[in-house]
Amino acid sequence: MPPAHHASSSRPLFLLTLILVAALWYLSGSNPAAKAQAHPPEHKRHQPALVNQANTPPPPREPQPSTRRAFHQRIVALGDVHGDLPAAMSILRRAGLVDLKGHWTGQDAILVQTGDIVDRGPDTIALYRFFQGLRPQAEKAGGALVSLMGNHEMMNYLGDWRYVTKEDIASFGGERNRREALLTGWIGQEWRTNYSITARVPYLVHHFPHDLAAPVLPSTPRGSSDRRFLGDPTFPSSVASGDGKNPFLRAAASFVHGGITPEYLSSLPSSPSFTPIATMNRIGHDILESLLHHPGGVPLSLPRTAPDEQREFWSERGPMWNRDWALEDENEICDRVERACDMLNVRRLVMGHTPQFEGILSRCDGKVLLIDTGISRAYGGAHSSLSLTYTLTPASALPLADALSFSLVALDDPTPDATLAGPDLARTWVETELVEALYTKGRDSETLVRSERVVVVPE
Ligand SMILES: *[C@@H]1O[C@H](CO)[C@@H](O)[C@H](O)[C@H]1NC(C)=O
């Protein structure tokens, strides 16, 4: 059932009141909007020509209360790179996340790699070293690298080397060394500590604006796996899962290698303190840990003795192998996709695994984003990344024209999460979300979704 929309008669009324209040406030000259025009914040969509005209230095910025600041977040997702380091680097450069040397330049952006770094190409060592080096750089800059296991990581861990190239084995100095590196050695250690199965990444990660009637996020934890995104039960549940009431807590997306279906989510053992995200990560890590102590070495596939939840997890219904969102007819899946989004409390589902050689594929109005574009030269597909850009601006900081155009847009697209409770500008935020496919080799980026809405925080 879709959430009940607000009585449509209240919307024009709200708009009218918003216009009136905004106009009065604007004309009074004492509002931040007027100041914002004189010193447009960097997020402004239409930069007026009057700045940077003369050589005179810009007048000093007036300190604004933190509640009036715009908030930005960028999330970039990179799909299956399969042994091709140069391709991965040029894609991340195109996305503004690394420089020519591969050093992090993404500031506080969040990069999610959805697995399948290994197999089909030779650069296994170089790629894992590269991401291992990038992670602390991103963290130091206030950003994050979220690394997910693909089915190929897990296959290699299990000893299933069907897709391993000769050059790959040679680069480790032989099978024995490679086996050791992947299990007890540096790559196996990285997988167990810094890789996860799935992540739920919110837009409001760092600086939660004060008056959003939401819990303040714990300060960024440093070091290994980024618990903020993994459904860690020791985090406030409203942050980890979204509490349903706060319009801002519906996270940007969940990321996984294969796909997460509502049927699989329903089959998960439920527990009040574990979110589905946390449970999937727990099961994946149980597999990694149990194989470490498996008698007689790697079993090549999941051992017969593995518990049911692990067998279901590693089946074609589970998050690492599922292809429903890529292969099934769009008319058939969108209701189920919607259900998965609701259960995870996310706006979109992002995944790799099933190649779309022409480019990133958006299905069900951008609720499904398929980002495996056959990046590796083993495939020769499109060199892509997915970019999610989010801006949250207090309505009071917007020039009048912008505030009005935004509210008109929002009225066509009723916000399912918020209550338009009254014309209180101080509680009104304008939210924009831009979902783009970025390409290298001179191909233009493509806008997949652009949404704008006005959100009034309930009192
Ligand atoms: C995991 O990531 C952290 C933070 O970047 C790093 O310090 C640590 O060495 C990594 N762990 C392994 C086993 O590589």
The ligand as a MOL file (V3000), in Angstrom:
LIG
                    3D

  0  0  0     0  0            999 V3000
M  V30 BEGIN CTAB
M  V30 COUNTS 14 14 0 0 0
M  V30 BEGIN ATOM
M  V30 1 C 41.2950 -2.1820 7.1310 0
M  V30 2 O 41.1920 -0.7950 6.9320 0
M  V30 3 C 41.8550 0.0020 7.9020 0
M  V30 4 C 41.5000 1.4350 7.6460 0
M  V30 5 O 41.8200 1.8650 6.3810 0
M  V30 6 C 43.3380 -0.3060 7.8410 0
M  V30 7 O 44.0180 0.4710 8.7990 0
M  V30 8 C 43.5560 -1.7890 8.0780 0
M  V30 9 O 44.9180 -2.0860 7.9200 0
M  V30 10 C 42.7420 -2.6240 7.1160 0
M  V30 11 N 42.8290 -4.0090 7.5090 0
M  V30 12 C 43.4530 -4.9270 6.7880 0
M  V30 13 C 43.4760 -6.2850 7.3670 0
M  V30 14 O 43.9950 -4.6850 5.7330 0
M  V30 END ATOM
M  V30 BEGIN BOND
M  V30 1 1 1 2
M  V30 2 1 1 10
M  V30 3 1 2 3
M  V30 4 1 3 4
M  V30 5 1 3 6
M  V30 6 1 4 5
M  V30 7 1 6 7
M  V30 8 1 6 8
M  V30 9 1 8 9
M  V30 10 1 8 10
M  V30 11 1 10 11
M  V30 12 1 11 12
M  V30 13 1 12 13
M  V30 14 2 12 14
M  V30 END BOND
M  V30 END CTAB
M  END
